[in-house]
Amino acid sequence: MARRLRTSITETARLVGCSRSAVVSIHAKWINDGGTSSRRQGVGRPRVIKERERRRLSRFSKQNRHETVGQLTVQYNAGPSASVSEHTVQRTLLDMGL
């Protein structure tokens, strides 16, 4: 934004608290690409429990509100998908807000 307001590179670097070369490279990337964030998709570890299984697990937890994570894990692992640990089930339920 400071560069857009025609502030010098040195002033911008001092304002932001980084080197002049960082200001130049980030500004050039902004001008050329229209942004500075990474646009790579599909980066990271693959999910153990896919979206369809997440919906299935959500149904189990809503139908059986009083069951423990261990009991839900046993019920989930009885199905056609690969078996998962209690920790994975608990982490997935927390991610879904259940």
N, C-alpha and C positions, 0 to 999 in steps of 0.2 A: 504494500500500500504506500509505503514511504517513497519507493521509486516511482510509483504512479503520480505522486504529488511533486515529482521533479526534485526530490532531495538527492544530494550527491551520494555516491557509493560509500564514501568515508563516513558521512553523517548517518546513513542508514545502518552501516555496520556498528557504529557506536551506539545508536538507538536500540538496535536489536541485541547487541552484545555478542557478536560473532565476527569472524574475520572478513576482510574485504573480498577475498576470493570466494568465500561461501555466499556472500550476497550476489556476486556476479554470476556464479553457477546456478543458484536457485532462480535468480531473475531470468536468466537465459532459458532455463527449463520451463519456467512459467510462460514466457513469451512463445516458445516453440511448441510446447505440448498443451498449453492451456491449464496447467496445474502442476503440482509437485508430488501428488500421492501416487502410490503404485497401483496400477490397474490389473495386476496379475490375478487371475481367478483360479480357484482350485488349489491354492497353496496351503500346505499344512497336512497334518495327520488325517487320514480318512476316518470318518465316524464309525464307531463300532456298531452303534444302533442307528440304522437308517431311518428315514422319515416314516415309512410305513410301520416299522416296528415301534417307533416312538408313539404313534397313534394307538397301537395295540397295548403298549404299556400304560398309556394314559387311561384307556378303557379299564384295564385291570385295576388300576389304583382308584378310579372313581367308583367301580362296582364294589370293591372290597376296602372301604375306607379304614377299617380297623386292623388290617393286616400289616405286619412288619415288613421292612425292606427285604429281609431274608425270605419271608413267605412269598412276596411278590416276585423275587428272583427265581424261586423254585417254580412258580407258576409260569413265569415268562420262559424259562429254559425248557419247559415241557413242550413248547411249541416247535414249529418247523425251523426257526432261525437258529443260528449258532449260539452256544451257551456263553453267557457273560457273567462277570463277577457281581457281588452285591455292591461293591464300590461303584461300578459302572452304572448299575440300575439307580443307585442313590444319586449319583452325579446327574444322570439324565432327568430324574424326577425334579431335582432342584433347578435344572436349566429350564424345565417346562413350567416351573412355578407351582408344583404340586407338593 
